[in-house]
């Protein structure tokens, strides 16, 4: 139980910045991987450590329609979307003169296209917040691996300095031309200036003060959950050690679970490609891989084990060579969105409040199989242990489930139970709990 000392101590607990609160509220996003790897010849695999660049004119998405891409996001219920503005090959998908490898060097649309501009505009029309992804650690055109020229060997100070300056200018173009962005996602993180990397953080903070920065050893607003399966550990705290020894190859123990004693607010992001089934793991479109699209049940399970465990879920979409999201992928997005809305769109009963016990009563005794609890995370994560109990026929309170972290959102699944009342009982907290929402549902099956 919390006491006066706990309340005083809670003042020292980490709390999210406003842009982190806003990002956690988004919950579900899509990332669109579309770039030169889509045009690789049959049987080739992309490896930036040794792959030569493809001819720019291989890039020819004759039917590209970013509005169609964003239909997938709307159907799924995603609130934000990210586009690979440039991936490991270094191909620039916006109008840039930084180096001669991008849409400006193609015959497609007479070299005048700007896919970043089109993507951001489509996001705004769809009411979905736009984010952008860039690779600076790898760039095949510059022969860069691990941010070092000569495919990781270095040994060319002038070329290295040119590449670092180019990365800084890339970030400036991306952050200054397209209006407010929800996130900038550096593939594999961005090396910091003290280690020879580009000095991009001041550029981002100048032009995008409210953005989620992901990430570097200087600033990391969210963390990877440690896998590409779209799930987190249980429990999953939003706090991490302040030392950041876990960043890129350090102590990785806390990526999936977080650290309840951590001093840094750094919530989890669980990512997975939509085409991650049947023994495949496709971030980019490849022909004849329709069997790799996750089943509806698999997607709902990932939602409940990511969004339902205090994390964001971001699903990878794969537009094809024509520049369209394939129909099978669109259909699964539609089915997934409908399943989530059917399960969690209409609570049997809902309440909110502060304190160690919160009770709700459905209009009549009801059969339920899900509970959703949300803390007011602007005050940090206060709950450390909790139980959910139901008043069953016969007038007895029966424990339905128990757990540790709640944070932004916790979904509890349990065997169906008939209850006239349900209560949340906080067994341990670091300060008086502040519960943003406590709701119960009869969710049933996904399909």
PAKESE-492919 format. One record per residue (C-alpha): residue number from 0; chain; x, y, z. Coordinates in steps of 0.1 Angstrom, whole numbers, plus 5000, padded with zeros to 4 digits. Layout:
BEGIN
{NUM, A, {X, Y, Z}}
...
This chain:
BEGIN
{0, A, {5000, 5000, 5000}}
{1, A, {5011, 5036, 4994}}
{2, A, {5018, 5059, 5024}}
{3, A, {5029, 5094, 5029}}
{4, A, {5066, 5085, 5024}}
{5, A, {5057, 5068, 4991}}
{6, A, {5039, 5100, 4980}}
{7, A, {5069, 5121, 4987}}
{8, A, {5092, 5096, 4970}}
{9, A, {5070, 5095, 4940}}
{10, A, {5081, 5130, 4932}}
{11, A, {5115, 5114, 4922}}
{12, A, {5099, 5088, 4899}}
{13, A, {5103, 5093, 4862}}
{14, A, {5074, 5108, 4842}}
{15, A, {5069, 5111, 4805}}
{16, A, {5073, 5143, 4785}}
{17, A, {5042, 5155, 4768}}
{18, A, {5053, 5142, 4734}}
{19, A, {5058, 5107, 4749}}
{20, A, {5023, 5107, 4764}}
{21, A, {5009, 5117, 4730}}
{22, A, {5029, 5089, 4713}}
{23, A, {5017, 5063, 4738}}
{24, A, {4981, 5073, 4733}}
{25, A, {4986, 5065, 4695}}
{26, A, {4991, 5028, 4705}}
{27, A, {4990, 5013, 4669}}
{28, A, {5010, 5023, 4639}}
{29, A, {5022, 5011, 4605}}
{30, A, {5056, 5014, 4589}}
{31, A, {5057, 5013, 4551}}
{32, A, {5089, 4997, 4538}}
{33, A, {5092, 5007, 4501}}
{34, A, {5126, 5013, 4485}}
{35, A, {5151, 4997, 4461}}
{36, A, {5150, 4962, 4478}}
{37, A, {5115, 4958, 4462}}
{38, A, {5132, 4958, 4428}}
{39, A, {5159, 4933, 4436}}
{40, A, {5162, 4905, 4410}}
{41, A, {5146, 4871, 4419}}
{42, A, {5167, 4853, 4445}}
{43, A, {5189, 4883, 4455}}
{44, A, {5191, 4893, 4491}}
{45, A, {5199, 4928, 4503}}
{46, A, {5230, 4931, 4524}}
{47, A, {5244, 4967, 4527}}
{48, A, {5278, 4954, 4538}}
{49, A, {5286, 4943, 4502}}
{50, A, {5256, 4950, 4479}}
{51, A, {5262, 4974, 4451}}
{52, A, {5235, 4999, 4443}}
{53, A, {5208, 4992, 4417}}
{54, A, {5204, 5015, 4387}}
{55, A, {5180, 5043, 4398}}
{56, A, {5158, 5035, 4368}}
{57, A, {5150, 5001, 4384}}
{58, A, {5127, 5022, 4406}}
{59, A, {5095, 5024, 4386}}
{60, A, {5063, 5022, 4408}}
{61, A, {5039, 5029, 4379}}
{62, A, {5008, 5029, 4400}}
{63, A, {5022, 5043, 4433}}
{64, A, {4993, 5057, 4454}}
{65, A, {5001, 5068, 4489}}
{66, A, {4964, 5075, 4495}}
{67, A, {4958, 5037, 4490}}
{68, A, {4986, 5030, 4515}}
{69, A, {4969, 5051, 4541}}
{70, A, {4936, 5033, 4535}}
{71, A, {4953, 5003, 4551}}
{72, A, {4961, 5024, 4582}}
{73, A, {4925, 5037, 4584}}
{74, A, {4911, 5002, 4580}}
{75, A, {4934, 4989, 4607}}
{76, A, {4927, 5018, 4631}}
{77, A, {4963, 5029, 4631}}
{78, A, {4968, 5064, 4644}}
{79, A, {5003, 5070, 4630}}
{80, A, {5024, 5058, 4601}}
{81, A, {5061, 5059, 4592}}
{82, A, {5077, 5058, 4558}}
{83, A, {5112, 5046, 4549}}
{84, A, {5124, 5079, 4533}}
{85, A, {5158, 5063, 4527}}
{86, A, {5168, 5028, 4537}}
{87, A, {5201, 5011, 4537}}
{88, A, {5207, 5015, 4500}}
{89, A, {5209, 5053, 4503}}
{90, A, {5182, 5059, 4477}}
{91, A, {5166, 5093, 4484}}
{92, A, {5128, 5093, 4480}}
{93, A, {5125, 5130, 4481}}
{94, A, {5138, 5159, 4459}}
{95, A, {5174, 5164, 4470}}
{96, A, {5207, 5175, 4456}}
{97, A, {5228, 5160, 4484}}
{98, A, {5241, 5133, 4461}}
{99, A, {5230, 5118, 4428}}
{100, A, {5210, 5087, 4439}}
{101, A, {5173, 5091, 4443}}
{102, A, {5140, 5098, 4427}}
{103, A, {5155, 5129, 4411}}
{104, A, {5178, 5106, 4390}}
{105, A, {5150, 5083, 4377}}
{106, A, {5129, 5085, 4345}}
{107, A, {5099, 5078, 4367}}
{108, A, {5076, 5109, 4368}}
{109, A, {5104, 5127, 4349}}
{110, A, {5126, 5128, 4380}}
{111, A, {5102, 5153, 4397}}
{112, A, {5085, 5129, 4422}}
{113, A, {5087, 5134, 4460}}
{114, A, {5073, 5103, 4477}}
{115, A, {5080, 5117, 4512}}
{116, A, {5058, 5147, 4503}}
{117, A, {5031, 5125, 4489}}
{118, A, {5032, 5102, 4519}}
{119, A, {5030, 5130, 4545}}
{120, A, {5001, 5146, 4525}}
{121, A, {4982, 5113, 4524}}
{122, A, {4987, 5109, 4562}}
{123, A, {4972, 5143, 4568}}
{124, A, {4942, 5136, 4545}}
{125, A, {4936, 5103, 4563}}
{126, A, {4939, 5119, 4598}}
{127, A, {4970, 5097, 4606}}
{128, A, {5001, 5113, 4621}}
{129, A, {5031, 5110, 4598}}
{130, A, {5066, 5099, 4607}}
{131, A, {5098, 5092, 4587}}
{132, A, {5126, 5066, 4588}}
{133, A, {5161, 5072, 4577}}
{134, A, {5192, 5051, 4576}}
{135, A, {5225, 5067, 4585}}
{136, A, {5244, 5037, 4599}}
{137, A, {5242, 5020, 4564}}
{138, A, {5243, 5036, 4530}}
{139, A, {5253, 5014, 4500}}
{140, A, {5257, 5044, 4477}}
{141, A, {5282, 5059, 4500}}
{142, A, {5297, 5025, 4508}}
{143, A, {5289, 5029, 4545}}
{144, A, {5284, 5002, 4571}}
{145, A, {5281, 5010, 4608}}
{146, A, {5284, 5047, 4599}}
{147, A, {5319, 5041, 4586}}
{148, A, {5329, 5046, 4550}}
{149, A, {5346, 5019, 4529}}
{150, A, {5320, 4995, 4541}}
{151, A, {5330, 4998, 4577}}
{152, A, {5368, 5000, 4573}}
{153, A, {5370, 5038, 4575}}
{154, A, {5405, 5050, 4566}}
{155, A, {5393, 5080, 4546}}
{156, A, {5389, 5110, 4568}}
{157, A, {5378, 5133, 4541}}
{158, A, {5351, 5110, 4528}}
{159, A, {5340, 5102, 4563}}
{160, A, {5336, 5139, 4570}}
{161, A, {5316, 5144, 4538}}
{162, A, {5293, 5116, 4547}}
{163, A, {5286, 5129, 4582}}
{164, A, {5278, 5164, 4568}}
{165, A, {5255, 5148, 4542}}
{166, A, {5236, 5129, 4570}}
{167, A, {5231, 5162, 4589}}
{168, A, {5218, 5179, 4557}}
{169, A, {5195, 5149, 4550}}
{170, A, {5179, 5152, 4584}}
{171, A, {5176, 5190, 4580}}
{172, A, {5157, 5185, 4547}}
{173, A, {5134, 5159, 4562}}
{174, A, {5127, 5178, 4594}}
{175, A, {5122, 5213, 4578}}
{176, A, {5102, 5206, 4546}}
{177, A, {5071, 5186, 4555}}
{178, A, {5055, 5201, 4586}}
{179, A, {5051, 5185, 4620}}
{180, A, {5061, 5149, 4622}}
{181, A, {5053, 5125, 4650}}
{182, A, {5085, 5105, 4648}}
{183, A, {5119, 5103, 4633}}
{184, A, {5132, 5067, 4633}}
{185, A, {5169, 5062, 4626}}
{186, A, {5175, 5027, 4614}}
{187, A, {5195, 5009, 4640}}
{188, A, {5199, 5043, 4658}}
{189, A, {5223, 5071, 4649}}
{190, A, {5259, 5072, 4660}}
{191, A, {5267, 5102, 4682}}
{192, A, {5292, 5129, 4672}}
{193, A, {5317, 5119, 4699}}
{194, A, {5320, 5086, 4682}}
{195, A, {5323, 5101, 4647}}
{196, A, {5286, 5102, 4638}}
{197, A, {5265, 5131, 4625}}
{198, A, {5253, 5158, 4649}}
{199, A, {5216, 5154, 4641}}
{200, A, {5200, 5160, 4675}}
{201, A, {5202, 5198, 4674}}
{202, A, {5188, 5198, 4639}}
{203, A, {5158, 5177, 4649}}
{204, A, {5151, 5197, 4681}}
{205, A, {5153, 5229, 4662}}
{206, A, {5127, 5219, 4635}}
{207, A, {5106, 5193, 4653}}
{208, A, {5104, 5201, 4690}}
{209, A, {5075, 5177, 4697}}
{210, A, {5089, 5147, 4678}}
{211, A, {5096, 5112, 4691}}
{212, A, {5134, 5108, 4686}}
{213, A, {5144, 5072, 4680}}
{214, A, {5173, 5072, 4688}}
{215, A, {5208, 5077, 4700}}
{216, A, {5228, 5075, 4731}}
{217, A, {5221, 5112, 4736}}
{218, A, {5183, 5109, 4735}}
{219, A, {5160, 5079, 4733}}
{220, A, {5123, 5086, 4736}}
{221, A, {5112, 5050, 4732}}
{222, A, {5129, 5016, 4731}}
{223, A, {5127, 4985, 4709}}
{224, A, {5111, 4956, 4727}}
{225, A, {5139, 4933, 4718}}
{226, A, {5123, 4912, 4691}}
{227, A, {5105, 4916, 4657}}
{228, A, {5075, 4894, 4667}}
{229, A, {5053, 4923, 4679}}
{230, A, {5052, 4913, 4715}}
{231, A, {5067, 4924, 4748}}
{232, A, {5076, 4907, 4781}}
{233, A, {5052, 4905, 4810}}
{234, A, {5054, 4927, 4829}}
{235, A, {5065, 4956, 4807}}
{236, A, {5075, 4988, 4825}}
{237, A, {5079, 5021, 4807}}
{238, A, {5111, 5029, 4827}}
{239, A, {5147, 5020, 4820}}
{240, A, {5181, 5024, 4836}}
{241, A, {5195, 5059, 4832}}
{242, A, {5230, 5047, 4823}}
{243, A, {5217, 5035, 4789}}
{244, A, {5242, 5006, 4790}}
{245, A, {5213, 4987, 4773}}
{246, A, {5215, 5009, 4742}}
{247, A, {5228, 4990, 4711}}
{248, A, {5246, 4960, 4723}}
{249, A, {5248, 4967, 4760}}
{250, A, {5227, 4952, 4788}}
{251, A, {5197, 4940, 4768}}
{252, A, {5179, 4923, 4797}}
{253, A, {5154, 4951, 4802}}
{254, A, {5143, 4957, 4766}}
{255, A, {5112, 4934, 4768}}
{256, A, {5103, 4941, 4804}}
{257, A, {5116, 4975, 4813}}
{258, A, {5130, 4982, 4848}}
{259, A, {5106, 4992, 4875}}
{260, A, {5134, 5010, 4893}}
{261, A, {5146, 5028, 4862}}
{262, A, {5152, 5065, 4862}}
{263, A, {5145, 5071, 4824}}
{264, A, {5110, 5072, 4809}}
{265, A, {5114, 5050, 4778}}
{266, A, {5083, 5030, 4768}}
{267, A, {5085, 5000, 4746}}
{268, A, {5078, 4997, 4708}}
{269, A, {5069, 4962, 4695}}
{270, A, {5074, 4958, 4658}}
{271, A, {5066, 4930, 4634}}
{272, A, {5061, 4927, 4596}}
{273, A, {5026, 4919, 4585}}
{274, A, {5043, 4892, 4563}}
{275, A, {5059, 4873, 4592}}
{276, A, {5042, 4839, 4590}}
{277, A, {5050, 4806, 4572}}
{278, A, {5086, 4808, 4582}}
{279, A, {5091, 4841, 4565}}
{280, A, {5099, 4876, 4578}}
{281, A, {5094, 4901, 4550}}
{282, A, {5098, 4938, 4557}}
{283, A, {5100, 4945, 4520}}
{284, A, {5076, 4930, 4493}}
{285, A, {5088, 4899, 4476}}
{286, A, {5068, 4880, 4449}}
{287, A, {5046, 4850, 4458}}
{288, A, {5048, 4856, 4496}}
{289, A, {5010, 4860, 4502}}
{290, A, {5011, 4830, 4525}}
{291, A, {5034, 4850, 4549}}
{292, A, {5006, 4874, 4559}}
{293, A, {4998, 4868, 4596}}
{294, A, {4965, 4852, 4604}}
{295, A, {4938, 4874, 4621}}
{296, A, {4942, 4855, 4653}}
{297, A, {4979, 4860, 4652}}
{298, A, {4975, 4897, 4648}}
{299, A, {4950, 4901, 4676}}
{300, A, {4972, 4881, 4699}}
{301, A, {5001, 4904, 4691}}
{302, A, {4979, 4934, 4698}}
{303, A, {4969, 4921, 4732}}
{304, A, {5006, 4912, 4740}}
{305, A, {5019, 4946, 4730}}
{306, A, {4993, 4974, 4733}}
{307, A, {4978, 4953, 4761}}
{308, A, {5012, 4952, 4778}}
{309, A, {5020, 4990, 4780}}
{310, A, {5036, 4992, 4746}}
{311, A, {5030, 5005, 4711}}
{312, A, {5026, 4980, 4682}}
{313, A, {5039, 4990, 4648}}
{314, A, {5031, 4966, 4618}}
{315, A, {5053, 4965, 4587}}
{316, A, {5035, 4970, 4554}}
{317, A, {5050, 4960, 4520}}
{318, A, {5038, 4980, 4490}}
{319, A, {5047, 4960, 4458}}
{320, A, {5067, 4970, 4427}}
{321, A, {5037, 4989, 4413}}
{322, A, {5036, 5010, 4444}}
{323, A, {5004, 4995, 4459}}
{324, A, {4997, 4976, 4491}}
{325, A, {4986, 4941, 4479}}
{326, A, {4949, 4933, 4483}}
{327, A, {4955, 4903, 4506}}
{328, A, {4974, 4927, 4529}}
{329, A, {4946, 4953, 4527}}
{330, A, {4920, 4927, 4535}}
{331, A, {4939, 4915, 4566}}
{332, A, {4943, 4951, 4578}}
{333, A, {4905, 4956, 4575}}
{334, A, {4898, 4923, 4593}}
{335, A, {4922, 4932, 4621}}
{336, A, {4907, 4967, 4626}}
{337, A, {4872, 4952, 4628}}
{338, A, {4883, 4925, 4652}}
{339, A, {4899, 4950, 4676}}
{340, A, {4869, 4973, 4675}}
{341, A, {4845, 4944, 4680}}
{342, A, {4865, 4933, 4711}}
{343, A, {4873, 4966, 4727}}
{344, A, {4850, 4992, 4712}}
{345, A, {4820, 4987, 4736}}
{346, A, {4828, 4980, 4772}}
{347, A, {4802, 4962, 4794}}
{348, A, {4810, 4987, 4821}}
{349, A, {4837, 5014, 4826}}
{350, A, {4848, 5037, 4854}}
{351, A, {4878, 5058, 4865}}
{352, A, {4892, 5072, 4898}}
{353, A, {4919, 5074, 4923}}
{354, A, {4928, 5051, 4952}}
{355, A, {4936, 5015, 4960}}
{356, A, {4902, 5000, 4952}}
{357, A, {4880, 5008, 4922}}
{358, A, {4847, 4991, 4916}}
{359, A, {4823, 4990, 4887}}
{360, A, {4789, 4974, 4882}}
{361, A, {4774, 4964, 4849}}
{362, A, {4737, 4973, 4844}}
{363, A, {4730, 4936, 4850}}
{364, A, {4751, 4906, 4859}}
{365, A, {4772, 4900, 4828}}
{366, A, {4795, 4874, 4813}}
{367, A, {4830, 4890, 4808}}
{368, A, {4864, 4877, 4796}}
{369, A, {4886, 4908, 4793}}
{370, A, {4895, 4938, 4815}}
{371, A, {4914, 4969, 4804}}
{372, A, {4931, 4991, 4829}}
{373, A, {4949, 5024, 4822}}
{374, A, {4969, 5046, 4846}}
{375, A, {4972, 5083, 4842}}
{376, A, {5008, 5081, 4832}}
{377, A, {5014, 5119, 4834}}
{378, A, {5020, 5110, 4871}}
{379, A, {5042, 5081, 4862}}
{380, A, {5037, 5044, 4868}}
{381, A, {5025, 5041, 4904}}
{382, A, {5009, 5007, 4905}}
{383, A, {5033, 4978, 4914}}
{384, A, {5009, 4949, 4920}}
{385, A, {4972, 4946, 4914}}
{386, A, {4943, 4920, 4913}}
{387, A, {4910, 4921, 4895}}
{388, A, {4881, 4904, 4913}}
{389, A, {4845, 4896, 4903}}
{390, A, {4814, 4892, 4925}}
{391, A, {4801, 4859, 4913}}
{392, A, {4767, 4842, 4918}}
{393, A, {4764, 4834, 4955}}
{394, A, {4777, 4867, 4966}}
{395, A, {4814, 4858, 4968}}
{396, A, {4843, 4878, 4955}}
{397, A, {4865, 4857, 4933}}
{398, A, {4900, 4867, 4920}}
{399, A, {4900, 4867, 4882}}
{400, A, {4936, 4877, 4876}}
{401, A, {4966, 4895, 4890}}
{402, A, {4996, 4913, 4877}}
{403, A, {5023, 4939, 4881}}
{404, A, {5027, 4968, 4857}}
{405, A, {4998, 4987, 4843}}
{406, A, {5012, 5019, 4828}}
{407, A, {4995, 5033, 4797}}
{408, A, {4973, 5002, 4791}}
{409, A, {4970, 4967, 4804}}
{410, A, {4947, 4941, 4788}}
{411, A, {4939, 4911, 4810}}
{412, A, {4925, 4880, 4793}}
{413, A, {4907, 4853, 4814}}
{414, A, {4882, 4825, 4812}}
{415, A, {4846, 4839, 4809}}
{416, A, {4830, 4847, 4842}}
{417, A, {4795, 4858, 4853}}
{418, A, {4798, 4888, 4876}}
{419, A, {4775, 4914, 4890}}
{420, A, {4804, 4936, 4901}}
{421, A, {4841, 4938, 4893}}
{422, A, {4868, 4956, 4912}}
{423, A, {4904, 4966, 4908}}
{424, A, {4924, 4961, 4940}}
{425, A, {4959, 4977, 4941}}
{426, A, {4980, 4955, 4964}}
{427, A, {5011, 4977, 4962}}
{428, A, {5019, 5011, 4948}}
{429, A, {5046, 5038, 4952}}
{430, A, {5019, 5065, 4956}}
{431, A, {4981, 5067, 4955}}
{432, A, {4970, 5051, 4923}}
{433, A, {4955, 5073, 4896}}
{434, A, {4934, 5052, 4872}}
{435, A, {4925, 5068, 4839}}
{436, A, {4901, 5039, 4829}}
{437, A, {4890, 5006, 4843}}
{438, A, {4867, 4987, 4819}}
{439, A, {4854, 4951, 4814}}
{440, A, {4845, 4935, 4781}}
{441, A, {4829, 4904, 4766}}
{442, A, {4854, 4901, 4738}}
{443, A, {4850, 4865, 4726}}
{444, A, {4871, 4853, 4697}}
{445, A, {4888, 4875, 4670}}
{446, A, {4869, 4861, 4641}}
